Protein backbone atom coordinates (compact mmCIF):
# COMPACT_ATOMS: atom_id res chain seq x y z
CA UNK A 1 0.00 0.00 0.00
CA UNK A 2 1.10 3.56 -0.59
CA UNK A 3 1.57 6.29 1.94
CA UNK A 4 1.40 10.05 2.23
CA UNK A 5 3.98 12.21 3.96
CA UNK A 6 5.00 15.83 4.11
CA UNK A 7 8.13 17.66 3.01
CA UNK A 8 7.94 21.20 4.23
CA UNK A 9 4.47 22.36 3.31
CA UNK A 10 4.00 20.00 0.34
CA UNK A 11 2.53 16.52 0.52
CA UNK A 12 4.36 13.66 -1.17
CA UNK A 13 3.17 10.16 -1.97
CA UNK A 14 5.01 6.84 -1.94
CA UNK A 15 3.89 3.64 -3.62
CA UNK A 16 5.31 0.38 -4.97
CA UNK A 17 5.23 -1.72 -8.12
CA UNK A 18 6.93 -5.11 -8.24
CA UNK A 19 8.84 -4.18 -5.10
CA UNK A 20 10.16 -0.96 -6.66
CA UNK A 21 9.36 2.12 -4.61
CA UNK A 22 8.33 5.41 -6.21
CA UNK A 23 8.14 8.85 -4.60
CA UNK A 24 6.26 11.70 -6.18
CA UNK A 25 5.34 15.22 -5.15
CA UNK A 26 1.67 16.09 -5.22
CA UNK A 27 2.60 19.73 -5.72
CA UNK A 28 0.09 20.85 -3.09
CA UNK A 29 -0.29 21.39 0.64
CA UNK A 30 -3.73 19.76 0.58
CA UNK A 31 -3.69 16.21 1.84
CA UNK A 32 -6.94 15.32 0.01
CA UNK A 33 -5.36 16.16 -3.36
CA UNK A 34 -2.33 14.05 -2.49
CA UNK A 35 -4.61 11.15 -1.51
CA UNK A 36 -6.43 11.39 -4.87
CA UNK A 37 -3.11 11.29 -6.71
CA UNK A 38 -2.06 8.24 -4.71
CA UNK A 39 -5.33 6.50 -5.61
CA UNK A 40 -4.71 7.22 -9.29
CA UNK A 41 -1.21 5.72 -9.12
CA UNK A 42 -2.44 2.66 -7.23
CA UNK A 43 -5.19 2.23 -9.83
CA UNK A 44 -2.62 2.31 -12.66
CA UNK A 45 -0.53 -0.31 -10.91
CA UNK A 46 -3.58 -2.50 -10.27
CA UNK A 47 -4.27 -2.47 -14.03
CA UNK A 48 -0.73 -3.61 -14.74
CA UNK A 49 0.32 -0.21 -16.07
CA UNK A 50 3.52 1.62 -15.28
CA UNK A 51 3.02 4.65 -13.02
CA UNK A 52 2.66 7.84 -15.04
CA UNK A 53 5.50 9.42 -13.08
CA UNK A 54 7.91 7.14 -15.00
CA UNK A 55 6.82 8.69 -18.29
CA UNK A 56 6.95 12.20 -16.82
CA UNK A 57 10.68 11.77 -16.22
CA UNK A 58 11.59 10.80 -19.80
CA UNK A 59 13.11 13.73 -21.69
CA UNK A 60 13.17 14.57 -25.38
CA UNK A 61 16.95 14.15 -25.32
CA UNK A 62 16.56 10.54 -24.19
CA UNK A 63 14.13 9.90 -27.06
CA UNK A 64 16.44 11.53 -29.62
CA UNK A 65 19.49 9.66 -28.30
CA UNK A 66 17.65 6.34 -28.66
CA UNK A 67 16.58 7.37 -32.16
CA UNK A 68 20.13 8.12 -33.32
CA UNK A 69 21.41 4.97 -31.60
CA UNK A 70 18.87 2.92 -33.59
CA UNK A 71 20.21 4.45 -36.81
CA UNK A 72 23.78 3.59 -35.89
CA UNK A 73 23.00 0.04 -34.75
CA UNK A 74 21.12 -0.70 -37.97
CA UNK A 75 23.73 1.13 -40.07
CA UNK A 76 21.13 3.22 -41.83
CA UNK A 77 22.54 5.25 -44.69
CA UNK A 78 20.48 8.36 -43.90
CA UNK A 79 22.15 8.93 -40.51
CA UNK A 80 23.37 12.40 -41.50
CA UNK A 81 19.84 13.43 -42.46
CA UNK A 82 18.50 11.99 -39.19
CA UNK A 83 21.05 13.98 -37.19
CA UNK A 84 20.06 17.12 -39.08
CA UNK A 85 16.40 16.53 -38.22
CA UNK A 86 17.25 16.02 -34.55
CA UNK A 87 19.16 19.30 -34.55
CA UNK A 88 16.09 21.21 -35.75
CA UNK A 89 13.78 19.38 -33.32
CA UNK A 90 16.11 19.99 -30.39
CA UNK A 91 15.92 23.74 -30.95
CA UNK A 92 12.23 23.52 -30.04
CA UNK A 93 11.81 20.47 -27.80
CA UNK A 94 15.29 20.20 -26.29
CA UNK A 95 14.33 21.17 -22.75
CA UNK A 96 11.02 19.31 -22.65
CA UNK A 97 9.84 16.04 -21.18
CA UNK A 98 8.25 13.56 -23.56
CA UNK A 99 4.83 14.09 -21.96
CA UNK A 100 5.02 17.82 -22.77
CA UNK A 101 5.34 17.17 -26.51
CA UNK A 102 1.71 17.37 -27.58
CA UNK A 103 0.00 17.88 -30.92
CA UNK A 104 -0.54 21.64 -30.34
CA UNK A 105 3.16 22.07 -29.52
CA UNK A 106 4.11 20.10 -32.61
CA UNK A 107 1.85 22.29 -34.76
CA UNK A 108 3.54 25.37 -33.29
CA UNK A 109 6.89 23.88 -34.29
CA UNK A 110 5.63 23.33 -37.85
CA UNK A 111 4.47 26.95 -38.09
CA UNK A 112 7.83 28.23 -36.87
CA UNK A 113 9.69 26.10 -39.43
CA UNK A 114 7.43 27.34 -42.22
CA UNK A 115 8.13 30.93 -41.11
CA UNK A 116 11.85 30.15 -41.38
CA UNK A 117 11.28 29.18 -45.01
CA UNK A 118 11.74 25.42 -44.59
CA UNK A 119 10.20 23.30 -47.36
CA UNK A 120 7.30 20.96 -46.60
CA UNK A 121 9.46 17.98 -47.49
CA UNK A 122 12.15 19.02 -45.00
CA UNK A 123 9.60 19.55 -42.24
CA UNK A 124 8.04 16.16 -42.97
CA UNK A 125 11.43 14.48 -42.58
CA UNK A 126 11.73 16.12 -39.16
CA UNK A 127 8.19 15.13 -38.16
CA UNK A 128 8.88 11.56 -39.29
CA UNK A 129 11.95 11.54 -37.05
CA UNK A 130 9.88 12.75 -34.09
CA UNK A 131 7.21 10.13 -34.75
CA UNK A 132 9.87 7.44 -34.98
CA UNK A 133 11.29 8.52 -31.61
CA UNK A 134 7.93 8.00 -29.90
CA UNK A 135 7.29 4.67 -31.60
CA UNK A 136 10.70 3.36 -30.53
CA UNK A 137 10.05 4.50 -26.96
CA UNK A 138 6.58 2.90 -26.91
CA UNK A 139 7.93 -0.46 -28.11
CA UNK A 140 10.62 -0.75 -25.44
CA UNK A 141 10.30 -3.09 -22.48
CA UNK A 142 9.23 -1.48 -20.29
CA UNK A 143 7.79 1.30 -22.47
CA UNK A 144 9.23 4.77 -22.00
CA UNK A 145 6.13 6.64 -23.18
CA UNK A 146 2.47 5.86 -22.59
CA UNK A 147 1.22 7.36 -25.83
CA UNK A 148 2.36 8.59 -29.25
CA UNK A 149 1.07 12.09 -30.06
CA UNK A 150 -0.85 12.62 -33.27
CA UNK A 151 1.51 14.18 -35.83
CA UNK A 152 -0.05 15.50 -39.03
CA UNK A 153 2.20 15.52 -42.08
CA UNK A 154 2.28 18.35 -44.59
CA UNK A 155 1.27 17.97 -48.20
CA UNK A 156 4.22 17.50 -50.53
CA UNK A 157 4.59 17.96 -54.24
CA UNK A 158 6.85 15.07 -55.19
CA UNK A 159 7.37 16.17 -58.78
CA UNK A 160 11.07 16.98 -59.10
CA UNK A 161 11.61 20.24 -60.94
CA UNK A 162 15.26 21.16 -60.48
CA UNK A 163 17.75 20.55 -63.29
CA UNK A 164 20.61 22.28 -65.05
CA UNK A 165 21.01 23.04 -68.72
CA UNK A 166 24.50 22.31 -70.04
CA UNK A 167 25.59 25.96 -70.06
CA UNK A 168 24.47 26.29 -66.44
CA UNK A 169 26.43 23.21 -65.45
CA UNK A 170 29.59 24.47 -67.15
CA UNK A 171 29.30 27.81 -65.36
CA UNK A 172 28.72 26.04 -62.04
CA UNK A 173 31.58 23.60 -62.51
CA UNK A 174 33.99 26.43 -63.31
CA UNK A 175 32.87 28.31 -60.18
CA UNK A 176 33.33 25.33 -57.85
CA UNK A 177 36.59 24.83 -55.94
CA UNK A 178 38.93 22.32 -57.59
CA UNK A 179 38.21 19.50 -55.12
CA UNK A 180 34.50 19.56 -56.08
CA UNK A 181 34.79 19.88 -59.87
CA UNK A 182 35.20 16.13 -60.38
CA UNK A 183 32.40 15.36 -57.93
CA UNK A 184 29.99 17.59 -59.84
CA UNK A 185 31.03 16.27 -63.26
CA UNK A 186 30.59 12.66 -62.17
CA UNK A 187 27.13 13.46 -60.78
CA UNK A 188 26.16 15.36 -63.95
CA UNK A 189 27.05 12.42 -66.18
CA UNK A 190 26.19 9.38 -64.05
CA UNK A 191 23.47 10.66 -61.72
CA UNK A 192 24.71 9.11 -58.50
CA UNK A 193 23.75 10.52 -55.10
CA UNK A 194 26.20 12.83 -53.35
CA UNK A 195 26.79 10.31 -50.55
CA UNK A 196 27.64 7.59 -53.08
CA UNK A 197 30.19 9.83 -54.77
CA UNK A 198 31.96 11.31 -51.74
CA UNK A 199 32.13 7.83 -50.13
CA UNK A 200 33.70 6.34 -53.26
CA UNK A 201 37.08 4.68 -52.58
CA UNK A 202 39.85 3.50 -54.88
CA UNK A 203 39.10 -0.16 -54.21
CA UNK A 204 35.84 0.40 -56.13
CA UNK A 205 37.64 1.78 -59.19
CA UNK A 206 39.31 -0.14 -62.02
CA UNK A 207 41.08 2.48 -64.13
CA UNK A 208 42.41 -0.08 -66.61
CA UNK A 209 38.88 -1.09 -67.60
CA UNK A 210 37.32 2.28 -66.82
CA UNK A 211 34.83 0.80 -64.36
CA UNK A 212 33.42 2.07 -61.06
CA UNK A 213 31.45 -0.36 -58.88
CA UNK A 214 29.22 -0.02 -55.85
CA UNK A 215 28.72 -3.26 -53.97
CA UNK A 216 25.58 -4.45 -52.21
CA UNK A 217 25.13 -2.43 -49.03
CA UNK A 218 26.92 0.64 -50.42
CA UNK A 219 23.85 2.03 -52.19
CA UNK A 220 20.62 3.45 -50.86
CA UNK A 221 18.57 0.62 -52.37
CA UNK A 222 21.13 -2.04 -51.34
CA UNK A 223 21.68 -3.15 -54.94
CA UNK A 224 25.09 -3.42 -56.61
CA UNK A 225 25.84 -1.02 -59.44
CA UNK A 226 28.52 -0.77 -62.13
CA UNK A 227 29.16 2.09 -64.54
CA UNK A 228 31.65 2.53 -67.36
CA UNK A 229 33.49 5.85 -67.46
CA UNK A 230 33.67 7.95 -70.61
CA UNK A 231 36.91 9.61 -71.70
CA UNK A 232 36.34 12.78 -69.68
CA UNK A 233 35.59 10.87 -66.48
CA UNK A 234 38.57 8.57 -66.98
CA UNK A 235 40.72 11.68 -67.28
CA UNK A 236 39.24 13.05 -64.04
CA UNK A 237 39.84 9.80 -62.15
CA UNK A 238 43.43 9.55 -63.41
CA UNK A 239 44.03 13.14 -62.32
CA UNK A 240 42.65 12.33 -58.86
CA UNK A 241 44.99 9.32 -58.63
CA UNK A 242 48.01 11.42 -59.62
CA UNK A 243 47.00 14.07 -57.08
CA UNK A 244 46.88 11.37 -54.42
CA UNK A 245 50.39 10.21 -55.31
CA UNK A 246 51.75 13.79 -55.38
CA UNK A 247 50.45 14.41 -51.85
CA UNK A 248 51.56 10.94 -50.72
CA UNK A 249 48.09 10.54 -49.28
CA UNK A 250 46.80 7.30 -47.79
CA UNK A 251 43.22 8.53 -47.78
CA UNK A 252 41.14 5.93 -49.67
CA UNK A 253 38.62 8.50 -50.97
CA UNK A 254 38.61 9.13 -54.70
CA UNK A 255 37.40 12.67 -54.01
CA UNK A 256 38.98 13.85 -50.73
CA UNK A 257 38.39 17.23 -49.10
CA UNK A 258 40.08 20.51 -49.99
CA UNK A 259 43.24 19.62 -48.06
CA UNK A 260 43.34 16.06 -49.36
CA UNK A 261 43.69 14.63 -45.87
CA UNK A 262 40.16 13.38 -45.17
CA UNK A 263 36.81 12.51 -46.70
CA UNK A 264 34.51 15.33 -47.81
CA UNK A 265 32.06 16.00 -44.99
CA UNK A 266 29.80 18.91 -45.92
CA UNK A 267 30.20 21.08 -49.01
CA UNK A 268 26.89 22.96 -48.92
CA UNK A 269 28.59 26.29 -48.24
CA UNK A 270 31.00 25.93 -51.17
CA UNK A 271 28.12 24.76 -53.36
CA UNK A 272 25.92 27.76 -52.52
CA UNK A 273 28.79 30.17 -53.16
CA UNK A 274 29.50 28.59 -56.55
CA UNK A 275 25.82 28.80 -57.57
CA UNK A 276 25.79 32.47 -56.68
CA UNK A 277 29.06 33.24 -58.47
CA UNK A 278 27.92 31.30 -61.54
CA UNK A 279 24.73 33.37 -61.70
CA UNK A 280 22.45 30.35 -62.03
CA UNK A 281 20.28 30.92 -58.98
CA UNK A 282 19.76 28.48 -56.15
CA UNK A 283 20.44 24.91 -57.24
CA UNK A 284 20.63 21.64 -55.32
CA UNK A 285 23.34 19.04 -55.80
CA UNK A 286 20.52 16.55 -56.32
CA UNK A 287 19.54 18.56 -59.43
CA UNK A 288 22.55 16.98 -61.12
CA UNK A 289 21.02 13.55 -60.53
CA UNK A 290 17.76 14.63 -62.14
CA UNK A 291 19.66 16.25 -65.00
CA UNK A 292 21.68 13.09 -65.66
CA UNK A 293 18.50 11.03 -65.93
CA UNK A 294 16.90 13.48 -68.32
CA UNK A 295 20.03 13.70 -70.47
CA UNK A 296 20.28 9.91 -70.75
CA UNK A 297 16.65 9.68 -71.87
CA UNK A 298 17.15 12.48 -74.40
CA UNK A 299 20.26 10.73 -75.71
CA UNK A 300 18.13 7.69 -76.56
CA UNK A 301 19.52 5.43 -73.83
CA UNK A 302 16.91 2.76 -72.94
CA UNK A 303 15.18 3.69 -69.72
CA UNK A 304 16.03 0.38 -68.06
CA UNK A 305 19.72 0.98 -68.74
CA UNK A 306 19.48 4.57 -67.48
CA UNK A 307 17.89 3.30 -64.27
CA UNK A 308 20.74 0.84 -63.80
CA UNK A 309 23.30 3.62 -64.22
CA UNK A 310 21.63 6.14 -61.90
CA UNK A 311 20.49 3.58 -59.36
CA UNK A 312 16.76 4.19 -59.52
CA UNK A 313 14.95 1.12 -58.32
CA UNK A 314 11.31 1.97 -59.05
CA UNK A 315 9.81 3.25 -62.28
CA UNK A 316 7.62 5.81 -60.50
CA UNK A 317 10.64 7.60 -59.01
CA UNK A 318 12.39 7.55 -62.38
CA UNK A 319 9.32 9.12 -64.00
CA UNK A 320 9.41 12.05 -61.58
CA UNK A 321 13.01 12.78 -62.57
CA UNK A 322 12.39 12.73 -66.34
CA UNK A 323 11.32 16.36 -66.40
CA UNK A 324 11.05 18.83 -69.24
CA UNK A 325 12.56 22.27 -69.68
CA UNK A 326 11.39 25.43 -71.43
CA UNK A 327 13.38 24.30 -74.45
CA UNK A 328 11.44 21.03 -74.51
CA UNK A 329 8.15 22.90 -74.32
CA UNK A 330 9.19 25.35 -77.05
CA UNK A 331 10.31 22.46 -79.25
CA UNK A 332 6.96 20.75 -78.71
CA UNK A 333 5.12 23.91 -79.77
CA UNK A 334 7.22 24.22 -82.93
CA UNK A 335 6.71 20.56 -83.81
CA UNK A 336 2.96 20.84 -83.31
CA UNK A 337 2.84 24.02 -85.38
CA UNK A 338 4.78 22.36 -88.20
CA UNK A 339 2.53 19.32 -88.01
CA UNK A 340 -0.66 21.38 -88.20
CA UNK A 341 0.70 23.48 -91.07
CA UNK A 342 1.64 20.36 -93.03
CA UNK A 343 -1.86 19.01 -92.46
CA UNK A 344 -3.32 22.31 -93.57
CA UNK A 345 -1.26 22.26 -96.79
CA UNK A 346 -2.25 18.66 -97.36
CA UNK A 347 -5.91 19.49 -96.80
CA UNK A 348 -5.75 22.44 -99.22
CA UNK A 349 -4.12 20.21 -101.80
CA UNK A 350 -6.91 17.67 -101.40
CA UNK A 351 -9.57 20.37 -101.74
CA UNK A 352 -7.92 21.86 -104.85
CA UNK A 353 -7.57 18.42 -106.36
CA UNK A 354 -11.26 17.70 -105.75
CA UNK A 355 -12.30 21.05 -107.24
CA UNK A 356 -10.15 20.41 -110.31
CA UNK A 357 -11.67 16.99 -110.84
CA UNK A 358 -15.19 18.43 -110.50
CA UNK A 359 -14.42 21.12 -113.05
CA UNK A 360 -12.96 18.61 -115.44
CA UNK A 361 -15.98 16.38 -115.03
CA UNK A 362 -18.36 19.28 -115.52
CA UNK A 363 -16.50 20.33 -118.71
CA UNK A 364 -16.73 16.80 -120.09
CA UNK A 365 -20.45 16.69 -119.44
CA UNK A 366 -20.97 20.00 -121.23
CA UNK A 367 -19.05 18.79 -124.28
CA UNK A 368 -21.16 15.64 -124.35
C-alpha angles and dihedrals in degrees: 000000000000128000140209125225139163133246109188105313096333125090119229130194131216126197141156140232121185089344093306113125122220128194122196135173117236089206092226142086091223113102093202091060090049090050091052090051090050090052090052092052092046089050091053091050092047089056091053093252126136113252112265090235088073091060092044089062097054112102132208089245090060090051093048092046090053089047094054091043089056090053092051095045092051092041093231113188095221094064093121091054090047091052090050091053091049090052092057093044092049091057088065107026101026097111097039135101117236091249090058093059101093134162094262090052091048091051089052088053091052091051092050092050091049089051088053089057097252115159120246090244092055092048091049090054088054093047090049089054091051092048090049090052092057094045091052091049092048092052096052122105106265096020117243096206130038096210143015113231119234108259117191116208123221124244113262132199102218096188106116111225107168120102140136129237113223095258090052091051093050091051091048094047091051091050095050121094113261095256090060100043094084092044091054094045092051091050092047092054104033104027099224122157118262092246091053091052101044090045092052113123132194093251086069093054129082106187093180091062095028093237132143118192135192114198127216108287094028095084132067092245093042093239125128117247135193128189132183116226122231121223095272093050092046088054090051093049092048089050090051090051092050090048089053091052093046091054092041087229124173093193107126094211117113089209108034125181127279093281094044092231102102145016119285108264110178125353100169093114094052090045094052091048091051092049090052095046091047090054094229099122126237112337132173124225086233088064087075089060091052091045093052091053093049093047092051091052092047090049089059096251109155110258093235090056092046089052090052091052097046095038099240109157102187128050093223093061091046090052092056090055096050093085131162131234134212088265090057091050093047090049090051091052092050092048092049091047091050091047093051092046091051089050090049092052090046091050092049090050090052092049093048091047091052092048091050092051091049091051092048091049092048091050091051091051092051092051090050 
